[in-house]
Amino acid sequence: MPITFKKLLSFFILVLVFTSAKAQDKNLSQSRKAISINQNWYFSKDPNAKGSASLKYALVNIPHTWNAFDVLDDEPGYYRGVGYYKKKLSLQHTWKGKKIYLDFGAANQETEVYLNGRKIGNHIGGYTGFTVALDQLRFDGKDELIVKVDNSYNESIPPLTGDFTFFGGLYRNVSLVIVDQVHFVDQLYGTNGVYIHAENVTNDKATVEIEGKLVNNTNSKQLQINSILIDVEGNKVGETKWLSASSEGKNISFKLPNISVTAPKLWSPESPYLYQVITRLIDYKTAKVLDEVKTNIGFRYFSFDADKGFFLNGKSVKLIGASRHQDFAKMGNAVPSALQVKDVELLKEMGGNFLRVAHYPQDQAVLDACDRLGILTSVEIPIVNEITENEAFYNNSKAMQLEMIKQNYNHASVIIWAYMNEVLLKMRYGKEPERKKVYLKSIENLAQQLEDLTRKTDPTRYTMMSNHGDVTGYTNAGLVKIPMIVGWNLYQGWYGGKSEDFGPNLDKIHAAMPDKPLIITEYGADVDPRIHAENPIRFDKSLAYGMEYHQIYIKDILKRQFIAGAAAWNLSDFSSETRSETMPSINNKGLLTLDRQPKNTYFLYKAYFNKQPYVKIGDGSWKLRSATNTRQDLSVITNLDSVILIVNGVKQDKKPVIDHVANWKIEFKSGKNELEALGLKDGKMIKDKSLIDFVLQPQSLFNSTHSFNILLGSQRQFIDDKNQIWLPSQVFTKGSWGTVGGEPFKIKNSSRQQYGADKDIKGTLNDPIYQTQIVGLDAFEMVVPKGKYEVTLHFAELMGNGIQSVLPYNLDSLIAEGKEVPPQRIFDVYLNDRLIIKGLNIAAKYGIAKSVESKFECVVTDEKGIRLSFKSLAGKPVLNALQVKRIK
Ligand code: GCB
């Protein structure tokens, strides 16, 4: 075929386009670089304010917190003070002449940054990112960064208090951002300066608004910005351009003409379709690309209605999900982004479509994952429980709100900005009514300022405040009328009342404020997966109670259209240093454990909300079970209409599935039990299997070397860190075993509601063994065959407060300090008539809430078995737990 001139020309054009595209690529790859500098920092705490020079440093990697381990110890409190991080920067010579920024994901909570001894920046607040410009770099391999981070209490920085641990440190990623002298940036808010929003979205059309900030350090250049909108396949869907005036100064604000899109693919939980906007900053004269920023955006429209709830893209959608704290087992808040993304995946897997990012903004990776997976979000700043009435607190709060909005503005997943959580919880000036009025006015004032700021900065989202159950208090304080949505944190059936009160209580709230959209921003019950109960009660922390609680709440939430959404508290357990209870320093309201193992409650949500056919043996993870009889409860959690249960090859009678759960009483055999649950969906078999080890007590004690472990004064069952099962105690009856006399420990006249005592018990990881006891017992008896036995007694003084030391204490000085002193109790203990413990005064000898373990042997030669008797010398004897083990 002859080569025509036209063909030749098009070939040359092609070559030209190709080479210029390549050249542009080359420019592009140089235009903006983000380089992680997480590795190899030197760190030291500075408890005595010695300053960075005289400290001893250890090598660490970022993310890092200095509290990861001191919250794991048995001591209350954690280091709140200064820590220094240092690092020598290795800079490439090709970066000379470029602008270099240091980008911090966050640092808790006050930060100062020094370069070669000179202070170059600072930041207040522990949960938003910030950017510091690195100028006057020497490029000699010795440029040194020192970052001083301080997590001390500061009355001007939110949060002042809260039910979570304020881990200190450089706990989110740190990177260098290398850009041309002309580049996009909004340094004030720590963003890349490009803000994109999809406006006027309908099913047929949408508009893309692009605006932002750039810096031109070269004075003379005329600049062009070019944004293209591409779909998932990379097709160009729209384009817009902007040209600066040649005389424009150093810091330039820009706004591009809008891009119009027809028939946009809408973003939703079912189809989280993301477009991308590529925004280029171009030297108009040379066409060189100076900077490039890629932003994912989603088209969606939404609204809240006080009666009808939430609507997304014109359809009614119930927001269902959880709140999330950012820490993880043994890591504190220094959690790699990949693990944080996993949390969002777990929420999605559960069938959730809503994440309350609480109580503070979190890693960008979290919202990126929400965009990608179709999870709608609410993000808030950490004003929790109370405020400080000073200008600095107000200003810091507003700065945080602005940083939060700017840093997360582009995320399709964000629909709500929130700013206060239970701000009336720690009410100040309770005894000074006039002063209290002033305090309440200050809160209202700050709320209004934050509301106005939010609406002005981002009129496209809703605003919210989360309140605790004091509806009248918040209404009278003027706080209900300010935000567009009110979030209610409700705990009927946990902190007060019955779970069944939740629904009717909400009806009252809705009737009292019929024009206010509402979300249940919190509800939950502590579940410690080591604890089981046949007859669950509030505060026992059993899985069974948690299941009952969530069943009631889910049904009530689904029944009421006016509830726009609900977020369980919490997606996972989280650190809260000041908590004691069964797992000290941890709040157990998670649907997942601190290391993200699902609890039954998670499976329940999955059965309700994940549309995939699902069958799960309830407590399938409770692999080690024990009881005094072989007939035991077993549930199957499912979203199928019917399920079959097979136990050790035997098909069980059919049971109805009620509210996604079918319940059986099944017969366990001693040893391994094979369980299989199955159901059919559209001709497909859905199955779950579990292998459960069952130990029948006390029989097993007589036949094997198992020990029989008994919790006194408790109705719960507990699995300890050595996989030993502890069973609830019973009252002695002839021929059996149990206590004689005495009563379960109960705190009388206490405003605190608790199971036993929720004191942090020192010297053990197995607090539930010691948190209950029988008080005033005469004996513990157990009929056992003849033989040799080991008997271990466990004690802890549960009354009183103020001392937990192992040293004998001085009662008078405690009384002088206004501390509660335990009642006097001194007693002898006999084992089969032999005095084994003489004059035991637990509090005086060991302190309060300190675990004490004493082991004894005894030979049983007659039918009477084992008999422990307790003789009071003063006050009432106690016993918290005991173990009996046959040794011969
Ligand atoms: C709340 C708080 C949250 C707590 C939670 C609880 O209302 O907002 O920070 O962790 O209760 O578990 O008590």
Residues whose N, C-alpha, C, O or C-beta is under 5 A from the ligand:
A	BS01	GCB	D163 E422 N489 K589
